[in-house]
Amino acid sequence: MVPGFGHFPEGQIIAFALVFLRVIAFVVAWPIFGTQLLPVPVKVLLALVLGVILFPVIKMQNLDLIKIGDELVFIAFREIVIGLFLGFLLKFFFFAISITGEMIGISSGLASAQLFNPAMGAQTNVMEQAHLILATLFMLAFNGHHLFIQGLAQSFDFVPISAIGIKYESFSGLSLAFQDVFFMGIKMASPVVVAVFVSNLTMGLLGRAVPQLNVMMTSFQVTILVSVGVFFISMPLLVSQMDGLLQMMAERFFSVMKVL
């Protein structure tokens, strides 16, 4: 037995266990650090470190009233659900980027080249992988993970450990979040998609004007050249839109926590 471990009140030990449950569920669900490539012991250690750091600064009330009983099972289940839900909200940022890369890959003809995406745990095309790598670097460079760790710490103020019950009104806002994700994904993919459409239309008119030109053989190379060129030209616009998307997801994240 750890020296002095028995001197801790039962309520504080149970409270730390509940904090650890919410944190480990959050670490498993959130992107980048919750990928399948990250070993499970590393995730558990990261959750334990975050739990040890957050536990002394969390404002808790009536810790002595938390006892082992029937209600503890429901509270533990609730902490896991809240952690998974908050971590899932963070993936909306990468869902929008995935939609952008998928639309560009399909329109440019590069969707057949598949790569394993560790952030989503599935096979994706090369353009989607490029967008996800860029989004990951952008999120880490602008300390987006620090923002969401701060949000996790504030979630204990909005949803205390000792509280019983969940306000299900927060789940109704997911439809608006999905709408924002699809809108931002289409918006970020629009420069390349429009350029590819114009190039295909031009090649079709050129094929009608010059029948000797084999449009089917040359359009594929032209489409790839146009899509890649517009992608690099519109890179500053894409980064600015990622900034707006990250801010929007952060606002959605904190607004959902307030009504949990």
C-alpha positions in Angstrom: 0.0 0.0 0.0 1.2 3.5 -0.8 2.2 5.3 2.4 -0.5 7.7 3.5 -3.0 6.5 0.8 -5.5 5.4 3.4 -5.6 8.9 4.9 -7.3 10.3 1.7 -11.1 10.6 2.1 -13.2 8.1 0.2 -14.9 10.9 -1.7 -11.7 12.4 -3.1 -10.5 9.0 -4.3 -13.8 8.4 -6.1 -13.7 11.9 -7.5 -10.2 11.4 -9.0 -11.4 8.1 -10.5 -14.4 9.9 -12.1 -12.1 12.7 -13.4 -9.8 10.1 -14.9 -12.8 8.4 -16.6 -13.8 11.6 -18.3 -10.2 12.4 -19.3 -9.4 9.0 -20.7 -12.6 8.9 -22.7 -11.7 12.4 -24.1 -8.2 11.2 -25.0 -9.5 8.1 -26.8 -12.0 10.1 -28.8 -10.2 13.3 -29.7 -8.2 13.5 -33.0 -4.4 13.4 -33.5 -3.6 11.9 -30.0 -6.5 9.4 -30.1 -5.4 7.6 -33.3 -5.0 3.9 -33.6 -1.3 4.3 -34.2 -0.7 5.7 -30.7 -0.2 2.8 -28.3 -2.8 2.2 -25.6 -0.3 2.6 -22.7 0.7 6.0 -24.0 -3.0 7.1 -24.1 -3.5 5.8 -20.6 -0.4 7.6 -19.4 -1.4 10.8 -21.1 -4.9 10.6 -19.5 -3.3 9.9 -16.1 -1.0 12.9 -16.4 -3.9 15.2 -17.5 -6.0 13.9 -14.6 -3.3 14.5 -12.1 -2.8 18.0 -13.4 -6.5 18.9 -13.6 -7.7 17.3 -10.3 -6.1 19.9 -7.9 -7.5 22.9 -9.9 -11.0 21.5 -10.4 -13.6 23.2 -8.2 -15.6 20.4 -6.6 -18.4 20.6 -4.0 -19.7 18.0 -1.6 -16.9 15.5 -2.2 -17.6 13.8 1.1 -21.1 13.0 -0.1 -19.7 10.9 -3.0 -19.9 7.3 -1.8 -19.8 3.9 -3.4 -23.3 3.0 -4.2 -25.9 2.5 -7.0 -25.6 6.1 -8.2 -21.9 5.8 -8.7 -22.4 3.4 -11.6 -24.6 6.0 -13.4 -22.1 8.8 -12.6 -19.2 6.8 -14.0 -21.1 6.0 -17.2 -22.1 9.7 -17.5 -18.4 10.7 -17.2 -17.4 8.3 -20.0 -20.3 9.6 -22.2 -19.3 13.2 -21.7 -15.6 12.5 -22.4 -16.5 10.7 -25.6 -19.0 13.3 -26.7 -16.5 16.2 -26.2 -13.8 14.3 -28.0 -16.1 13.5 -30.9 -16.9 17.2 -31.3 -13.2 17.9 -31.9 -13.2 15.5 -34.8 -15.7 17.8 -36.7 -12.7 20.0 -37.7 -11.1 17.0 -39.4 -14.4 15.9 -40.8 -14.7 19.1 -42.7 -11.1 18.8 -44.0 -11.9 15.2 -45.1 -14.9 16.4 -47.0 -12.7 19.0 -48.8 -10.0 16.5 -49.7 -12.5 13.9 -50.8 -14.3 16.3 -53.1 -11.0 17.5 -54.6 -9.8 13.9 -55.0 -13.0 12.8 -56.8 -13.1 15.8 -59.1 -9.5 15.6 -60.0 -9.4 11.9 -60.6 -7.0 11.1 -57.8 -9.5 9.3 -55.7 -8.2 5.9 -56.9 -4.8 6.5 -55.2 -5.5 5.4 -51.6 -3.4 5.9 -48.5 -3.9 4.9 -44.9 -5.0 7.9 -42.8 -3.9 7.5 -39.2 -6.1 10.4 -38.0 -9.3 8.8 -39.2 -8.2 5.2 -39.1 -9.3 4.5 -42.7 -8.1 4.6 -46.3 -8.2 8.0 -48.0 -7.1 9.5 -51.3 -3.9 11.4 -51.6 -5.5 14.8 -51.8 -7.5 14.1 -48.6 -4.3 12.9 -46.9 -2.5 16.1 -47.9 -5.3 18.3 -46.5 -5.4 16.3 -43.3 -1.6 16.6 -42.8 -1.9 20.4 -43.5 -4.8 20.6 -41.0 -2.8 18.7 -38.3 0.2 20.9 -38.7 -2.0 24.0 -38.6 -3.8 22.8 -35.4 -0.6 22.0 -33.6 1.1 25.2 -34.8 -1.7 27.4 -33.5 -1.9 25.4 -30.2 -5.4 24.1 -31.0 -4.8 21.2 -28.7 -4.1 23.6 -25.8 -7.4 25.3 -26.5 -9.3 22.0 -26.3 -7.4 20.8 -23.2 -8.5 24.1 -21.6 -12.1 23.3 -22.7 -11.8 19.9 -21.1 -10.7 21.6 -17.8 -13.7 24.0 -18.1 -16.1 21.2 -18.7 -15.7 20.2 -15.0 -17.0 23.7 -14.1 -20.1 23.4 -16.4 -20.7 19.7 -15.6 -19.5 19.0 -12.0 -18.4 15.6 -11.0 -21.0 15.4 -8.2 -23.9 16.4 -10.5 -26.4 13.7 -11.5 -28.0 13.8 -14.9 -27.3 15.1 -18.4 -29.1 17.9 -20.2 -30.0 16.3 -23.4 -30.7 19.6 -25.1 -27.0 19.8 -26.0 -27.3 16.8 -28.4 -29.9 18.7 -30.5 -27.1 21.1 -31.6 -25.3 18.3 -33.4 -27.5 18.8 -36.5 -26.3 22.4 -36.8 -22.7 21.3 -36.3 -23.0 18.7 -39.1 -24.5 21.5 -41.3 -21.5 23.8 -40.6 -19.1 20.9 -41.3 -20.5 20.2 -44.7 -20.8 23.9 -45.6 -17.1 24.6 -44.6 -16.0 21.4 -46.4 -17.7 22.5 -49.7 -16.5 26.1 -49.3 -12.9 25.0 -48.9 -13.1 22.7 -51.9 -14.9 25.1 -54.2 -11.8 26.8 -55.8 -10.4 23.5 -57.0 -13.8 22.0 -57.9 -14.8 25.1 -59.9 -11.4 25.1 -61.7 -11.7 21.5 -62.6 -15.2 22.0 -63.9 -14.1 24.9 -66.1 -11.1 22.9 -67.4 -13.4 19.9 -68.3 -15.8 22.3 -70.0 -13.0 23.8 -71.9 -11.6 20.5 -73.0 -15.1 19.4 -74.1 -15.6 22.5 -76.2 -12.1 22.0 -77.6 -12.9 18.4 -78.5 -15.9 19.5 -80.4 -14.0 22.3 -82.2 -11.0 20.1 -83.0 -12.2 16.5 -83.6 -8.7 15.3 -84.3 -7.7 16.0 -80.7 -8.0 13.0 -78.4 -9.7 14.7 -75.5 -10.1 11.5 -73.5 -6.3 10.9 -73.4 -5.3 14.5 -72.6 -8.0 15.6 -70.2 -6.8 13.5 -67.3 -3.4 15.1 -67.2 -4.9 18.5 -67.7 -7.3 17.9 -64.8 -4.6 16.8 -62.4 -2.4 19.8 -63.4 -5.2 22.3 -62.9 -6.3 20.8 -59.6 -2.8 20.6 -58.1 -1.9 24.1 -59.4 -5.1 25.7 -58.0 -4.6 23.8 -54.7 -1.1 25.4 -54.3 -2.3 28.8 -55.4 -5.3 28.8 -53.1 -3.2 27.6 -50.1 -3.3 30.9 -48.2 -7.1 31.0 -48.6 -7.3 27.5 -47.4 -5.3 28.2 -44.3 -7.4 31.3 -43.5 -10.5 29.2 -43.8 -9.0 26.5 -41.5 -8.5 29.3 -39.0 -12.1 30.2 -39.2 -13.2 26.6 -39.0 -11.1 26.0 -35.9 -12.6 29.1 -34.2 -16.1 28.0 -35.2 -15.5 24.5 -33.8 -14.1 26.0 -30.6 -17.2 28.2 -30.2 -19.4 25.1 -30.8 -17.4 23.1 -28.3 -17.8 25.6 -25.5 -21.4 26.3 -26.3 -22.2 22.6 -26.1 -20.4 22.4 -22.7 -22.5 25.2 -21.3 -25.8 23.3 -21.9 -24.6 19.8 -20.8 
